[in-house]
């Protein structure tokens, strides 16, 4: 597990071809990232070891990029080994995630989110709305899906 000290607002940018992204918020000025293969294949272990994490300063806070190496774009993903990203971030973190075939689970309150997936029946699911709202909308897309807005409770 890797721990990053965060001051100010955080923007989290994720790139995972296949697997699972789990994001939980907490009341700490830090981000913790755990990356692990979802199966025991050598290719998945190698991919997990090659994931990059870069923390950059930005006006008002930080940006944390977590990426798998290789091809970019939703159509570039094909038969990649599956990984699990388990990430804890400060409350109000903004999230940008790109995946071809990965579930995205968010627990807690995040800021703006841009979640893109190209898989049928996978991707962001759950209830979300503006901060403080108990309402929201549910969006699931069989094609390239995009979800924007502040999130409350969970996107699963």
C-alpha positions as CSV (number, residue, x, y, z in Angstrom):
1,X,0.0,0.0,0.0
2,X,1.2,3.5,-0.9
3,X,0.2,6.5,1.2
4,X,0.2,10.1,-0.2
5,X,0.0,13.2,2.0
6,X,-2.6,15.6,0.6
7,X,-3.0,19.3,1.3
8,X,-6.0,21.1,-0.1
9,X,-8.4,19.6,-2.7
10,X,-7.6,16.3,-4.5
11,X,-8.3,15.3,-8.1
12,X,-8.0,11.5,-8.6
13,X,-7.3,10.3,-12.2
14,X,-7.5,6.6,-12.8
15,X,-6.8,4.4,-15.8
16,X,-7.6,0.6,-15.4
17,X,-8.4,-1.6,-18.4
18,X,-10.2,-4.4,-16.5
19,X,-11.0,-5.4,-12.9
20,X,-12.4,-3.4,-10.1
21,X,-12.0,0.1,-8.7
22,X,-13.0,0.7,-5.1
23,X,-12.9,4.2,-3.8
24,X,-13.8,5.1,-0.2
25,X,-13.7,8.5,1.4
26,X,-12.4,9.4,4.9
27,X,-11.7,12.4,7.0
28,X,-7.9,12.3,6.7
29,X,-5.5,14.5,4.7
30,X,-4.1,11.5,2.8
31,X,-4.7,9.1,0.0
32,X,-4.0,5.4,0.3
33,X,-3.7,3.2,-2.7
34,X,-3.5,-0.6,-2.9
35,X,-3.1,-2.4,-6.3
36,X,-3.4,-6.1,-6.6
37,X,-4.1,-8.7,-9.3
38,X,-7.6,-10.2,-9.2
39,X,-6.3,-13.6,-10.4
40,X,-3.0,-15.4,-9.9
41,X,-1.7,-15.1,-13.4
42,X,1.8,-14.0,-14.0
43,X,0.5,-11.3,-16.5
44,X,-1.7,-9.8,-13.8
45,X,1.1,-9.8,-11.2
46,X,3.4,-8.1,-13.8
47,X,0.7,-5.5,-14.6
48,X,0.1,-4.8,-10.9
49,X,3.8,-4.2,-10.4
50,X,3.9,-1.8,-13.3
51,X,1.1,0.5,-12.2
52,X,2.3,4.1,-11.8
53,X,1.2,6.5,-9.1
54,X,2.1,10.2,-9.6
55,X,1.2,13.0,-7.2
56,X,1.3,16.5,-8.7
57,X,0.8,19.9,-7.1
58,X,-2.0,21.9,-8.7
59,X,-3.6,25.2,-7.7
60,X,-5.5,24.6,-4.4
61,X,-4.3,21.1,-3.9
62,X,-3.0,18.0,-5.6
63,X,-3.7,15.6,-8.5
64,X,-3.0,11.9,-8.1
65,X,-2.7,9.8,-11.3
66,X,-2.9,6.0,-11.0
67,X,-2.4,4.3,-14.4
68,X,-1.6,1.0,-16.0
69,X,1.0,1.2,-18.7
70,X,0.2,0.6,-22.4
71,X,-2.6,1.5,-24.8
72,X,-4.9,4.5,-24.1
73,X,-8.5,5.1,-24.9
74,X,-11.6,2.9,-24.3
75,X,-11.2,1.0,-27.6
76,X,-7.6,0.2,-26.9
77,X,-8.4,-2.1,-24.1
78,X,-8.6,-5.8,-25.0
79,X,-8.2,-8.9,-22.9
80,X,-6.1,-7.2,-20.3
81,X,-5.3,-8.9,-17.0
82,X,-7.7,-7.8,-14.2
83,X,-6.5,-5.7,-11.3
84,X,-8.2,-4.3,-8.2
85,X,-7.5,-0.6,-7.2
86,X,-8.6,0.0,-3.5
87,X,-8.2,3.7,-2.8
88,X,-9.1,5.8,0.2
89,X,-9.2,9.6,-0.4
90,X,-10.3,12.7,1.5
91,X,-13.9,13.7,1.5
92,X,-14.8,15.8,-1.5
93,X,-12.2,14.3,-3.8
94,X,-12.9,14.8,-7.5
95,X,-12.7,11.5,-9.5
96,X,-11.9,10.9,-13.2
97,X,-11.9,7.2,-14.1
98,X,-11.4,5.5,-17.5
99,X,-11.9,1.8,-17.9
100,X,-13.0,-0.7,-20.5
101,X,-14.3,-3.5,-18.3
102,X,-14.1,-2.7,-14.6
103,X,-16.7,-2.1,-11.8
104,X,-16.4,1.2,-10.1
105,X,-17.6,1.3,-6.5
106,X,-17.5,4.6,-4.5
107,X,-18.4,4.8,-0.9
108,X,-18.7,8.2,0.8
109,X,-19.0,11.7,-0.5
110,X,-16.9,12.7,-3.5
111,X,-16.8,15.9,-5.5
112,X,-17.3,16.0,-9.3
113,X,-16.9,12.7,-11.1
114,X,-16.3,11.7,-14.7
115,X,-16.5,7.9,-14.9
116,X,-16.0,6.4,-18.4
117,X,-16.5,2.7,-19.2
118,X,-17.0,0.8,-22.5
119,X,-18.3,-2.5,-21.0
120,X,-21.8,-3.9,-21.1
121,X,-23.4,-4.3,-17.7
122,X,-20.4,-3.0,-15.8
123,X,-19.3,0.4,-14.7
124,X,-20.6,2.9,-12.2
125,X,-23.8,2.0,-10.4
126,X,-25.6,3.5,-7.5
127,X,-27.3,6.6,-6.2
128,X,-25.7,10.0,-6.5
129,X,-26.8,13.6,-6.5
130,X,-25.5,17.0,-5.5
131,X,-23.7,17.3,-2.2
132,X,-26.2,17.1,0.6
133,X,-28.9,15.8,-1.7
134,X,-30.5,12.5,-0.8
135,X,-31.9,12.2,-4.3
136,X,-30.0,11.6,-7.4
137,X,-30.1,9.6,-10.6
138,X,-29.1,6.1,-11.6
139,X,-27.2,5.8,-14.9
140,X,-25.9,2.6,-16.5
141,X,-24.8,2.4,-20.1
142,X,-24.1,-0.6,-22.4
143,X,-21.8,1.6,-24.4
144,X,-19.4,4.3,-23.4
145,X,-20.9,5.7,-20.3
146,X,-20.2,9.0,-18.7
147,X,-21.4,10.2,-15.4
148,X,-20.8,13.8,-14.1
149,X,-21.8,15.6,-11.0
150,X,-21.2,15.5,-7.2
151,X,-21.7,12.2,-5.5
152,X,-23.3,11.4,-2.2
153,X,-23.2,8.0,-0.5
154,X,-22.0,5.6,-3.2
155,X,-21.6,4.9,-6.8
156,X,-21.7,1.2,-7.2
